[in-house]
Amino acid sequence: MLALLVAGALIAGVKFMWEEKYLFFATGSMEKAILNSTWLMSPKEVSRSNNARLKKEDIDAWVQYLLYPRILNVNRYAEYTQKDIWLWGVESEIKYQFFDNKLFGFTLIMNPPVVLRKGEGNKLIKDYGGGVLDHLVELFTKKHGVPEENNQTDRKSSHNRLIEEYKWLTSHYRVEIYLIKNDETDTASLTARVTYLPYYREIERTAGTEQSNYY
């Protein structure tokens, strides 16, 4: 009887550690993502590491179509949001992207109370959110090198809401920053999207294998 109780307790303990991703069931890598989280962490690991309550979100169909590899079972993707945080003095939220419960990307959205005025475009870029745009560009440049050259004139003419953009591409990361205006409220929001390419490429390979076996 005692042996059965001990075995039951062990099974329950192992099941708990597996569900919560503790100890040898943890999936996080040694590479930092954002705050205290690391790439490949599960949602529960990200929640614990950042001491945050994450909310699972429905993934926008267009976002899924444009940004994610075309996996047969889209339910293998998941997105969780961390809200009610202030980063560099700016109200922010972080959207974490997972595949098979492993973190492969995040999107940082910052919404300081900045009102656009005609003729203040350059001043907005410099002073946006107390200089947070310049600060982010500096941080990403220090880690990933000089941002890519891009034809911003063409981009801005075809996307009239786009004020400024920066991009980096390395062997491990794809990073994009967009400063976008909201015509309805005359305000602007800053979005920084980071993708962890080693795992993203694994997802692409999985998608390619699936597509080759469709028929």
C-alpha positions in Angstrom: 0.0 0.0 0.0 2.8 2.4 0.9 4.6 1.5 -2.3 1.5 2.4 -4.3 1.2 5.8 -2.5 4.8 6.6 -3.1 4.5 5.6 -6.8 1.4 7.7 -7.1 3.1 10.7 -5.5 6.1 10.3 -7.8 3.9 10.1 -10.9 1.9 13.2 -9.8 5.1 15.1 -9.1 6.6 14.3 -12.5 3.3 15.2 -14.2 3.2 18.5 -12.4 6.8 19.3 -13.4 6.1 18.3 -17.0 3.0 20.5 -17.2 4.7 23.5 -15.5 8.0 22.9 -17.4 10.2 22.7 -14.3 13.7 21.3 -14.0 14.6 18.9 -16.7 11.3 19.6 -18.5 12.2 23.2 -19.0 12.6 24.2 -22.7 14.3 27.6 -22.5 17.6 28.2 -24.1 20.5 30.3 -22.8 19.8 33.1 -25.2 17.9 36.1 -23.8 14.7 37.2 -25.5 13.2 40.1 -23.5 13.1 41.0 -19.8 14.0 37.8 -18.0 12.7 35.3 -20.6 14.9 33.3 -23.0 14.1 31.9 -26.4 12.3 28.5 -26.6 10.7 29.0 -23.2 7.1 27.7 -22.8 4.4 30.2 -21.9 4.5 29.1 -18.3 8.3 29.6 -18.2 7.9 33.1 -19.6 5.2 33.9 -17.1 7.4 32.8 -14.2 10.6 34.4 -15.4 8.9 37.7 -16.0 6.6 37.5 -12.9 3.7 38.3 -15.2 0.3 37.0 -16.0 0.0 36.2 -19.7 -3.3 36.3 -21.6 -3.7 33.9 -24.5 -4.9 35.7 -27.6 -6.6 34.8 -30.9 -4.0 35.2 -33.7 -5.1 37.6 -36.4 -5.5 35.6 -39.7 -3.6 38.2 -41.7 -0.7 38.2 -39.2 -0.6 34.5 -39.3 -0.6 34.5 -43.1 2.0 37.2 -43.6 4.4 36.4 -40.7 4.3 32.7 -39.9 5.4 29.7 -42.0 2.4 27.9 -43.4 2.0 25.0 -41.0 -0.9 22.5 -41.7 -2.2 22.6 -38.1 -2.3 26.3 -37.2 -3.2 25.5 -33.6 0.5 24.7 -33.1 1.0 28.4 -33.0 0.0 30.4 -29.9 0.2 34.1 -28.9 0.2 35.5 -25.4 0.1 39.1 -24.2 1.8 40.7 -21.2 0.1 44.0 -20.4 0.3 46.7 -17.8 4.0 47.3 -18.0 6.1 50.4 -18.4 9.3 50.2 -20.3 11.7 53.2 -20.4 8.9 55.2 -18.9 6.4 54.3 -21.7 3.2 52.3 -21.3 3.8 49.1 -23.2 2.7 45.6 -23.9 4.5 42.5 -25.2 3.0 39.9 -27.5 4.9 36.6 -27.3 4.7 34.1 -30.3 5.1 30.4 -29.7 5.2 27.3 -31.9 4.7 23.9 -30.1 4.8 25.9 -26.9 8.3 27.3 -27.6 9.0 31.0 -27.8 10.3 32.1 -31.3 9.3 35.7 -31.4 7.9 38.7 -29.6 6.3 42.1 -30.5 6.8 45.1 -28.3 4.1 47.7 -28.7 4.6 51.2 -27.1 2.0 53.8 -26.9 3.2 57.1 -25.3 0.7 59.9 -25.3 2.2 61.7 -28.3 -0.1 63.9 -30.4 1.0 64.6 -34.0 1.0 68.1 -35.3 1.6 69.3 -38.8 5.2 70.2 -39.5 6.6 68.3 -36.4 7.6 65.1 -38.1 11.3 65.3 -37.4 10.7 66.6 -33.9 8.4 63.7 -33.2 11.0 61.2 -34.3 13.6 62.8 -32.0 11.4 63.3 -29.0 9.0 60.3 -29.4 8.2 58.9 -26.0 11.0 60.9 -24.3 13.5 59.6 -26.9 12.6 55.9 -26.6 12.7 55.4 -30.4 16.3 56.6 -30.6 17.1 54.5 -27.4 15.7 51.3 -29.0 17.6 51.9 -32.2 20.8 52.4 -30.2 20.2 49.2 -28.2 19.5 47.1 -31.3 22.4 48.6 -33.1 24.7 47.7 -30.2 23.6 44.1 -30.3 22.9 43.5 -34.0 25.1 46.0 -35.8 24.1 48.9 -38.1 20.5 48.6 -39.4 19.9 47.6 -43.0 19.7 50.2 -45.7 16.2 50.4 -47.1 14.3 52.7 -49.5 12.2 54.4 -46.9 10.9 56.9 -49.5 9.1 54.2 -51.4 7.8 52.6 -48.2 6.4 55.8 -46.9 4.8 56.8 -50.1 3.0 53.4 -50.3 2.2 53.3 -46.6 1.1 56.8 -45.6 0.8 55.8 -42.0 4.5 54.8 -41.7 6.6 57.5 -40.2 9.9 55.7 -39.6 11.3 52.2 -39.9 14.5 50.3 -39.1 15.5 46.7 -39.8 18.3 44.3 -38.8 19.0 40.8 -40.1 21.7 38.5 -38.6 22.2 34.8 -38.5 20.1 34.5 -35.3 17.7 37.4 -35.4 15.4 39.4 -37.6 14.5 42.8 -35.9 12.0 45.4 -37.2 11.0 48.7 -35.7 8.0 50.7 -37.1 6.8 54.1 -36.0 3.2 54.3 -37.2 0.6 57.1 -37.0 -3.1 56.7 -36.1 -5.1 59.0 -38.4 -8.2 58.7 -36.2 -6.6 60.0 -33.0 -3.6 61.9 -34.4 -1.3 59.8 -32.2 1.6 57.4 -33.0 2.6 54.0 -31.8 6.0 52.2 -31.8 6.2 48.5 -32.7 9.4 46.4 -32.4 9.2 42.9 -33.6 12.0 40.3 -33.0 12.2 36.8 -34.4 14.6 34.1 -33.3 15.7 32.6 -36.6 17.3 29.3 -35.5 13.9 28.0 -34.4 12.0 29.9 -37.1 13.9 28.0 -39.7 13.0 24.8 -38.1 9.3 25.8 -38.4 9.9 26.6 -42.1 11.5 23.2 -42.6 8.5 21.5 -40.9 6.1 23.5 -43.1 8.1 22.5 -46.3 8.0 18.8 -45.3 4.3 19.0 -44.7 3.6 20.7 -48.1 5.6 18.1 -50.0 3.4 15.4 -48.5 0.0 17.0 -49.2 -0.7 14.7 -52.1 
